Amino acid sequence: MSYLEYSVKSVPAGPRKILFLNWPLAILLTTVAGVGFLMLYSVAGGSFSPWAEPQMKRFAVGLVLMVLVGVTPIWFWRNVAGFAYGVTVLLLIGVEFFGAVGMGAQRWIDLGFIRLQPSELMKITLVMFLAAYYDWLPAKNKSKPLWVLLPILVILLPTALVLKQPDLGTSILLVTAGGGLMFVAGVHWAYFAAVIAAGIGLISAVFVGRGTSWQLLQDYQFRRIDTFLDPSSDPLGAGYHITQSKIALGSGGWTGRGFMQGTQSRLNFLPEKHTDFIFTTLAEEFGFVGGISLLALYLLIIVFCVQSAVSNRDRFSNLLIMGITLNFFLFFSVNMSMVMGLAPVVGVPLPLVSYGGSAMLVLMIAFGLVQSAHVHRPR
């Protein structure tokens, strides 16, 4: 036995688990969060207040939570998956009755020290429940209609509650992530073909029902679709956000205008510059190089997570990591597509970079689950 091996084994079991965390993944997460702090400092005009400082404190708390979740045995998270999902559904129902309202939407529960957004928590507990379900379900039953119906209902229940808030972006993410996990679990492709066909029919119904008493979307959501299809139709109204975003992206060029030199954000032309549209601030100040560098960091996180999932022989852990990874991919891909005009504006934040308490803490807890699966994998 080498001196290093002896030193590791001499550490008590609890603290020893910290040594087995996926530290490269933790470093990547910290690096991306650092980019977020830098951009929040910039959009505040060179001040840590009001956005960068609270975000740094939240990330510090998130790191602690990630480690605590990571050293907790993975079997514990498997056993509480159903309970966690049920509690989150109750929180979503609670939002309907005593939720806080902000920017025309009722999505938060005010706990005093933080405004909790249960829909963010649902992105994780839904994955936990589905991973536990397919870990329990015998492989021969995974494509039988009765056993496919239950996870569909599990996905649609919170989706309907979130859509009512209204929060179209999160609803789409829940359906996509849930369906993606079902596909990874091995559900037959014919079900997904049927869903795609139904989706085409639903989209048709959305447009046909516009202006009627049974229209499926809110008027502001239809305006977002119109803006996506033709931003120039209302450049000072519904198309203002995406028009200013494209101006900021284009003005950055290859290397950008320089740190804190972005005119769109500095002169407040860019809307929601500290939340949904923070990527455009980065692209304006650091150009194509800065944007592609952040994308590379995100892709490295994806690679480390997928590698951990593929090498894990525990089915629950494998599905859990893949579900969280898919969620993370959807986060940044939808946000970047949205601000570049490749997708409608649906209010999805840029993970670890956009300002926000619930999104930051929930995401760090999610990566804590990834760490738990990595630390407690069969060896």
BELRARA-V186915 format. One record per residue. N is the residue number from 1. RES is the residue in three letters. PSI is psi in degrees with one decimal (NA if undefined). OMEGA is omega in degrees with one decimal (none if undefined). NEAR is the number of other ideal C-beta (glycine too) atoms within 8 Angstrom. Layout:
N/RES/PSI/OMEGA/NEAR  N/RES/PSI/OMEGA/NEAR
This chain:
1/MET/128.9/179.9/4  2/SER/165.2/179.5/5  3/TYR/-37.8/-179.4/5  4/LEU/-45.6/179.4/6  5/GLU/-41.0/178.8/8  6/TYR/-39.4/-178.9/9  7/SER/-41.7/179.8/8  8/VAL/-44.7/-177.2/9  9/LYS/-20.1/179.0/8  10/SER/-13.4/177.3/5  11/VAL/138.4/177.3/8  12/PRO/153.2/-172.3/5  13/ALA/-43.7/-178.0/5  14/GLY/-62.3/179.0/6  15/PRO/-27.8/-178.6/8  16/ARG/-30.7/-179.4/11  17/LYS/-30.9/-179.7/11  18/ILE/-32.7/179.6/8  19/LEU/-25.7/-176.4/8  20/PHE/4.3/174.2/7  21/LEU/155.8/177.0/13  22/ASN/84.5/-173.8/10  23/TRP/-35.2/173.8/6  24/PRO/-38.7/177.4/7  25/LEU/-42.2/178.8/14  26/ALA/-38.8/179.3/12  27/ILE/-40.2/177.9/8  28/LEU/-42.8/178.0/12  29/LEU/-41.3/179.2/13  30/THR/-37.5/178.9/10  31/THR/-45.2/179.0/9  32/VAL/-42.4/177.3/15  33/ALA/-36.5/177.0/12  34/GLY/-38.2/175.0/8  35/VAL/-40.4/178.5/13  36/GLY/-43.0/178.6/15  37/PHE/-41.6/-178.9/12  38/LEU/-43.9/-177.6/9  39/MET/-36.1/177.1/13  40/LEU/-34.2/174.1/14  41/TYR/-39.6/-178.2/12  42/SER/-48.3/-175.9/13  43/VAL/-16.9/175.9/12  44/ALA/7.7/177.8/13  45/GLY/31.1/179.2/6  46/GLY/37.0/-179.0/6  47/SER/141.9/176.2/8  48/PHE/-15.9/177.5/7  49/SER/140.6/9.0/7  50/PRO/4.9/-170.5/6  51/TRP/-45.8/-172.8/12  52/ALA/-46.6/-176.5/12  53/GLU/-49.9/176.6/9  54/PRO/-35.8/-179.9/10  55/GLN/-38.0/178.2/14  56/MET/-40.2/178.7/10  57/LYS/-41.3/178.6/8  58/ARG/-39.1/179.6/11  59/PHE/-37.5/177.2/14  60/ALA/-43.6/176.2/8  61/VAL/-40.2/179.2/9  62/GLY/-38.4/177.4/13  63/LEU/-42.9/178.1/11  64/VAL/-44.5/178.3/8  65/LEU/-40.3/179.4/12  66/MET/-43.7/-179.9/15  67/VAL/-44.4/-179.6/12  68/LEU/-44.2/177.6/9  69/VAL/-37.1/-177.1/13  70/GLY/-33.7/-178.7/15  71/VAL/-6.7/175.6/11  72/THR/133.6/-177.0/9  73/PRO/141.2/-176.4/7  74/ILE/-28.2/179.1/14  75/TRP/-29.0/177.9/7  76/PHE/-44.6/-179.3/8  77/TRP/-31.5/175.3/14  78/ARG/-41.8/-175.9/11  79/ASN/-30.2/-176.6/6  80/VAL/4.5/-175.6/8  81/ALA/-46.5/179.8/13  82/GLY/-41.3/178.4/8  83/PHE/-44.2/-179.5/7  84/ALA/-41.1/178.5/11  85/TYR/-45.5/-179.0/13  86/GLY/-41.8/179.0/8  87/VAL/-39.8/-179.3/9  88/THR/-36.4/175.1/14  89/VAL/-42.1/177.7/12  90/LEU/-38.1/177.4/8  91/LEU/-39.3/177.6/12  92/LEU/-39.0/176.1/14  93/ILE/-39.2/178.8/9  94/GLY/-32.8/177.8/11  95/VAL/-34.8/-179.4/15  96/GLU/-29.6/-173.0/9  97/PHE/-40.5/-177.3/6  98/PHE/29.8/178.9/5  99/GLY/151.9/177.6/12  100/ALA/144.5/-178.2/9  101/VAL/135.8/176.5/6  102/GLY/129.9/178.7/8  103/MET/38.9/175.3/3  104/GLY/5.1/-179.3/5  105/ALA/147.8/178.6/9  106/GLN/93.8/-171.4/9  107/ARG/-8.7/-169.1/11  108/TRP/154.2/168.7/12  109/ILE/119.4/-175.9/13  110/ASP/111.2/179.3/7  111/LEU/6.8/-179.2/7  112/GLY/-64.5/-179.1/4  113/PHE/-15.0/177.6/3  114/ILE/148.1/173.6/8  115/ARG/103.1/-176.2/11  116/LEU/131.7/176.8/11  117/GLN/97.5/-175.2/11  118/PRO/-27.9/179.7/12  119/SER/-31.8/175.9/14  120/GLU/-41.9/179.3/10  121/LEU/-33.5/-179.5/13  122/MET/-30.0/178.5/15  123/LYS/-30.0/-177.9/15  124/ILE/-46.5/-177.1/13  125/THR/-29.7/175.2/13  126/LEU/-44.5/178.1/16  127/VAL/-42.6/178.7/16  128/MET/-46.9/-177.7/14  129/PHE/-46.1/-178.7/13  130/LEU/-38.1/177.8/17  131/ALA/-42.2/178.0/15  132/ALA/-37.6/-179.9/12  133/TYR/-48.3/-178.0/11  134/TYR/-17.9/171.0/15  135/ASP/-36.8/-179.9/10  136/TRP/-34.2/-173.2/5  137/LEU/128.6/175.3/9  138/PRO/143.6/-175.1/5  139/ALA/-32.1/-177.2/6  140/LYS/-18.1/-176.6/4  141/ASN/-7.8/-168.8/8  142/LYS/-21.1/-179.9/13  143/SER/5.9/176.4/9  144/LYS/138.8/-172.5/7  145/PRO/-44.3/-177.8/5  146/LEU/-38.8/-177.1/6  147/TRP/-13.5/173.1/10  148/VAL/-29.8/-177.7/13  149/LEU/-40.6/-177.0/8  150/LEU/-51.8/178.1/9  151/PRO/-29.9/176.6/12  152/ILE/-44.3/177.4/8  153/LEU/-37.8/178.4/8  154/VAL/-34.5/179.1/13  155/ILE/-43.3/-172.9/14  156/LEU/-30.8/-178.6/9  157/LEU/-56.4/178.4/9  158/PRO/-30.4/178.9/14  159/THR/-42.8/179.2/11  160/ALA/-40.2/179.9/8  161/LEU/-40.0/-180.0/13  162/VAL/-39.0/179.7/14  163/LEU/-28.5/-179.0/10  164/LYS/-16.1/-171.5/7  165/GLN/-39.1/-3.2/12  166/PRO/146.9/178.0/8  167/ASP/83.8/-176.4/12  168/LEU/-40.0/-177.3/11  169/GLY/-50.0/-179.8/10  170/THR/-35.2/177.3/14  171/SER/-44.3/178.6/11  172/ILE/-41.2/179.7/10  173/LEU/-39.4/179.5/14  174/LEU/-46.1/180.0/16  175/VAL/-43.8/-177.7/11  176/THR/-45.6/-179.6/10  177/ALA/-42.4/178.5/15  178/GLY/-45.7/177.7/14  179/GLY/-38.4/178.3/11  180/GLY/-39.8/179.2/10  181/LEU/-36.5/175.3/16  182/MET/-39.4/178.5/13  183/PHE/-44.9/179.1/10  184/VAL/-35.0/-179.5/10  185/ALA/-15.0/174.6/10  186/GLY/16.1/175.9/8  187/VAL/141.4/-173.4/10  188/HIS/143.0/-175.3/5  189/TRP/-24.2/-177.0/6  190/ALA/-33.6/178.4/6  191/TYR/-38.6/-178.7/11  192/PHE/-33.8/175.0/10  193/ALA/-39.7/178.5/8  194/ALA/-39.2/179.1/8  195/VAL/-41.1/179.0/9  196/ILE/-42.5/178.3/8  197/ALA/-41.9/178.3/8  198/ALA/-35.7/178.4/8  199/GLY/-40.2/176.6/8  200/ILE/-40.4/177.3/8  201/GLY/-38.5/179.2/8  202/LEU/-41.7/178.5/9  203/ILE/-40.2/177.3/8  204/SER/-41.1/179.7/8  205/ALA/-34.1/179.0/9  206/VAL/-46.7/-177.4/11  207/PHE/-36.5/179.1/7  208/VAL/-36.4/-176.3/6  209/GLY/-2.9/-178.2/10  210/ARG/130.1/179.0/9  211/GLY/-1.7/178.2/4  212/THR/176.8/179.8/6  213/SER/-14.7/-178.3/3  214/TRP/23.6/-179.5/5  215/GLN/141.2/-170.8/10  216/LEU/-20.6/-179.2/7  217/LEU/159.8/175.1/10  218/GLN/159.7/-179.0/6  219/ASP/-39.3/-178.7/6  220/TYR/-28.8/177.4/7  221/GLN/-35.3/174.1/10  222/PHE/-37.8/178.5/11  223/ARG/-34.8/177.2/9  224/ARG/-39.9/177.9/12  225/ILE/-44.3/177.7/10  226/ASP/-41.7/-179.7/11  227/THR/-39.5/178.5/16  228/PHE/-42.5/-177.9/11  229/LEU/-34.0/-178.3/5  230/ASP/82.1/-177.8/7  231/PRO/-28.5/-176.7/12  232/SER/-8.2/-178.5/6  233/SER/-24.9/179.1/9  234/ASP/68.5/-172.6/10  235/PRO/-22.3/-179.5/9  236/LEU/-1.6/-179.9/5  237/GLY/-110.5/-176.8/6  238/ALA/-27.9/-179.0/9  239/GLY/4.7/-174.4/14  240/TYR/-46.7/-175.9/11  241/HIS/-54.5/-174.2/11  242/ILE/-30.8/177.6/13  243/THR/-47.6/178.6/11  244/GLN/-34.2/178.3/12  245/SER/-42.9/179.6/14  246/LYS/-35.3/176.7/11  247/ILE/-44.4/179.8/10  248/ALA/-43.1/179.5/17  249/LEU/-44.7/-178.2/12  250/GLY/-35.1/-176.4/7  251/SER/-15.9/180.0/11  252/GLY/-27.1/179.9/16  253/GLY/-146.9/-177.4/8  254/TRP/-43.7/-173.8/6  255/THR/-2.2/174.6/7  256/GLY/170.5/179.8/15  257/ARG/-15.2/-177.7/10  258/GLY/155.5/-177.0/6  259/PHE/127.5/179.8/7  260/MET/21.3/-180.0/9  261/GLN/10.2/-179.2/9  262/GLY/118.4/-175.7/16  263/THR/-35.9/-177.2/10  264/GLN/-41.1/179.9/14  265/SER/-39.2/-178.0/16  266/ARG/-34.3/-178.9/9  267/LEU/10.9/174.4/6  268/ASN/27.9/171.6/6  269/PHE/-30.6/-175.5/9  270/LEU/119.3/-179.3/14  271/PRO/153.0/177.5/7  272/GLU/45.8/-173.1/8  273/LYS/-18.1/-179.6/12  274/HIS/-3.9/-179.4/10  275/THR/-101.3/-171.9/10  276/ASP/-31.6/-173.7/13  277/PHE/24.7/-177.0/13  278/ILE/-25.0/178.7/17  279/PHE/-33.9/-179.9/13  280/THR/-32.5/175.0/15  281/THR/-44.5/178.3/17  282/LEU/-44.2/-178.4/14  283/ALA/-33.3/179.0/15  284/GLU/-38.6/-176.1/17  285/GLU/-31.1/-177.2/18  286/PHE/1.8/172.2/13  287/GLY/-163.4/179.9/14  288/PHE/-37.0/-179.5/10  289/VAL/-44.9/179.6/10  290/GLY/-42.7/-179.9/13  291/GLY/-44.6/-178.4/13  292/ILE/-27.5/177.1/8  293/SER/-42.8/177.1/9  294/LEU/-41.1/177.7/13  295/LEU/-38.9/178.3/10  296/ALA/-39.1/176.7/8  297/LEU/-43.2/177.9/12  298/TYR/-43.8/-178.4/12  299/LEU/-34.0/175.7/8  300/LEU/-39.8/176.1/9  301/ILE/-43.7/177.5/13  302/ILE/-44.7/-178.3/11  303/VAL/-46.4/-179.8/8  304/PHE/-39.5/-179.7/12  305/CYS/-45.8/-179.8/14  306/VAL/-41.3/177.9/11  307/GLN/-40.4/178.4/8  308/SER/-38.9/179.8/15  309/ALA/-44.6/-177.1/13  310/VAL/-35.8/-177.5/7  311/SER/-4.0/-177.1/7  312/ASN/122.3/-175.9/13  313/ARG/-3.4/175.9/6  314/ASP/123.5/-173.0/11  315/ARG/-43.4/178.7/7  316/PHE/-46.4/-179.6/12  317/SER/-42.9/-180.0/13  318/ASN/-49.1/-179.0/13  319/LEU/-36.9/179.7/15  320/LEU/-47.6/-179.5/15  321/ILE/-43.4/-178.9/17  322/MET/-38.6/178.8/12  323/GLY/-43.1/178.7/15  324/ILE/-39.2/178.2/15  325/THR/-42.5/177.9/13  326/LEU/-42.7/177.1/13  327/ASN/-46.1/-179.3/14  328/PHE/-42.8/178.0/15  329/PHE/-43.5/179.8/9  330/LEU/-38.5/179.3/11  331/PHE/-61.1/-171.7/14  332/PHE/-30.9/-179.5/12  333/SER/-40.3/178.5/8  334/VAL/-42.9/180.0/14  335/ASN/-47.2/-178.8/15  336/MET/-40.1/177.7/11  337/SER/-37.9/-178.3/9  338/MET/-49.0/-175.3/13  339/VAL/-17.6/177.0/13  340/MET/0.6/179.0/9  341/GLY/13.6/179.5/9  342/LEU/-9.9/178.6/5  343/ALA/156.2/178.4/8  344/PRO/153.4/177.4/8  345/VAL/112.8/-175.7/10  346/VAL/8.1/173.6/11  347/GLY/42.2/176.9/9  348/VAL/123.2/-177.7/11  349/PRO/161.8/175.9/12  350/LEU/117.1/-171.2/13  351/PRO/132.4/177.6/13  352/LEU/-4.5/-178.2/11  353/VAL/-47.4/178.8/14  354/SER/148.5/177.7/13  355/TYR/134.2/178.9/10  356/GLY/133.8/-176.8/8  357/GLY/-54.8/-176.8/9  358/SER/-46.5/-177.4/13  359/ALA/-42.2/-179.5/12  360/MET/-51.5/-175.1/13  361/LEU/-41.4/179.7/13  362/VAL/-40.2/179.6/12  363/LEU/-38.6/178.3/13  364/MET/-35.6/174.5/14  365/ILE/-40.1/178.3/13  366/ALA/-44.4/178.1/14  367/PHE/-22.7/170.6/12  368/GLY/-38.4/175.4/14  369/LEU/-39.5/176.0/16  370/VAL/-41.4/179.0/17  371/GLN/-40.1/179.0/16  372/SER/-43.2/177.5/15  373/ALA/-34.8/179.7/18  374/HIS/-43.8/-177.7/14  375/VAL/-39.4/-173.3/12  376/HIS/20.5/179.1/10  377/ARG/150.7/177.1/13  378/PRO/132.0/-177.6/5  379/ARG/NA/none/2
